[in-house]
Amino acid sequence: MTTTADPTARRMWRLLEPLHAVTYFAPEAAEALRGAGLKGFWMGYFAARAAPMGPVGPAVVEATFYNFAPALVRRALPDAWGFAPPASVLEARLTGVAQALGPLIAGAASARALERTAELALAATEGLSVEGRPLAAANLALAPPDEPLLALWQAATVLREHRGDGHVATLVESEVGGCEAHVVMVGTGVISRAILQAARGWSDDEWTAAAEHLRQRGLLDSDGGLTDTGRSWRRGVEDDTDRLAAGPWSRLGDTRSEELAGLLAPMTAAVVTAGLFPVVNPIGLDLRQAGFGG
């Protein structure tokens, strides 16, 4: 496994992810999806994230999202498309983002700063290679909205899904399944099993089987913590994820990447301060390492 990490890729993820993820945590986002006809949080989540791919069935979502229990996905799809077609869901998710992010960003950045941030974020997506990256490809194929706020959010979404697709590739190469990846995260001590298992829908039997397999591979100890081998493996996966996510920032260049980071910082801080992205979260982003949270 090649582990030449890219620190810029990780830094930009930490700044962009909270902006993208308001669509999962903000009440305004959930309400907009309900207004489109979707029923309940999980139907809204799976439909909104999958909508760029069209009215796909649960098998496609299980494969591309990777880390959710199939039973959880199948309670939402394909039924969601009977309540709201993908086009309506895409419109609703932008409505929710505008309502949630609009006031926060207006208080954190000038109109000109927002325009420049969107311009730079979109530039990072130009020429983006999405080979083998289905979620990034689907989002990149959407026309960027005219409004700078929504254009910024759309670019952030493309870039985070690009990184996520690469992360899935590293896990597949390592033969670590979706549930096992969560058991590993719990083994790091950054989040509890109670929070993460509930957030991803795995049963106790599935969780126990995943933990046993990781112990057999020498990645997990008898108490559920990572072994030295497990910690080394996880560092390798994270470093490879950064390496595979480096392309946008290499093309954007150091000067513009640094400018974008500086513009994003107060916006991201506003999202975190407002509580729209929890410090402890099932996404696995430790905001303390990004300078946010306690």
Secondary structure, 3 states (H helix, E strand, C coil): CCCCCCHHHHHHHHHHHHHHCHHHHCHHHHHHHHHCCCCHHHHHHHHHHHHHHCCCCHHHHHHHHCCCCHHHHHCCCCCHHHHCCHHHHHHHHHHHHHHHHHHHHHHHCCHHHHHHHHHHHHHHHCCCCCCCCHHHHHHHCCCCCCCHHHHHHHHHHHHHHHHHHHHHHHHHHCCCCHHHHHHHHHHHCCCCHHHHHHHHCCCHHHHHHHHHHHHHCCCECCCCCECHHHHHHHHHHHHHHHHHCCHHHHHHCHHHHHHHHHHHHHHHHHHHHCCCCCCCCCCCCCHHHHCCCC
